[in-house]
Amino acid sequence: MLGMIYGNWFSVGFGGGIALYGMVYFLVHDVLIHRRFKWFDKTDNKYFRAIRKAHKVHHKNQYKEHGTCFGMLLVPKKYFNI
């Protein structure tokens, strides 16, 4: 808000980007992947299933070493075929 009052549009862009990232992260990670809210629980979308499977593989390892990157929104093709 202070950026808009004083005409500092650069900081407004940063704040908007951070807010947008937080909203997308909440929707994808908490709602779609971990199903904390039952908004999309009954969907049988291939993309949603691939994200959930890739994220499960990502969490399979409990340590930093040998972790698997699952690509939050860009899921590798191998998870679509499982």
SULSULWO-V120728 format. One record per residue. SS is DSSP state (h for helix, s for strand, l for the rest). PHI is phi in whole degrees, -180 to 180 (none if undefined). OMEGA is omega in degrees with one decimal (none if undefined). Layout:
((SS;PHI;OMEGA) (SS;PHI;OMEGA))
//
This chain:
((l;none;179.2) (h;-65;177.7) (h;-64;178.5) (h;-73;-179.4) (h;-65;-175.5) (l;-96;176.5) (l;74;179.0) (l;-93;-173.5) (h;-72;177.1) (h;-63;179.7) (h;-72;175.9) (h;-65;177.3) (h;-64;176.7) (h;-62;-179.6) (h;-63;177.7) (h;-65;178.5) (h;-66;178.6) (h;-66;178.5) (h;-65;178.8) (h;-65;177.1) (h;-61;178.9) (h;-61;179.6) (h;-68;179.2) (h;-66;178.5) (h;-61;178.7) (h;-61;-177.7) (h;-65;-176.9) (h;-76;-172.5) (h;-76;-175.0) (h;-84;-176.5) (h;-85;-175.2) (h;-81;-173.0) (h;-81;-174.9) (l;-89;176.7) (l;54;178.2) (l;-69;173.3) (l;-120;-173.0) (l;-91;-176.9) (l;-70;-177.6) (l;-119;-173.9) (l;-72;-174.8) (l;-94;-179.0) (l;-75;179.1) (l;-120;-178.3) (l;-77;-179.0) (h;-62;-179.9) (h;-65;179.3) (h;-63;177.5) (h;-64;179.7) (h;-65;177.9) (h;-62;-178.7) (h;-64;-180.0) (h;-67;179.4) (h;-65;179.9) (h;-70;176.8) (h;-65;176.9) (h;-66;178.5) (h;-61;-178.7) (h;-86;-177.6) (h;-63;178.5) (l;-88;-177.3) (l;-92;-175.7) (l;-115;-179.5) (l;-69;-176.7) (l;-71;176.2) (l;62;176.8) (l;-77;-179.6) (l;-113;175.6) (l;-81;-177.1) (l;-109;177.0) (l;67;-171.1) (l;-35;179.8) (l;-109;179.8) (l;-104;-174.2) (l;-91;176.6) (l;-59;-176.1) (h;-61;-176.5) (h;-63;179.7) (h;-82;176.8) (l;-77;-174.9) (l;-94;-177.2) (l;-79;none))
//
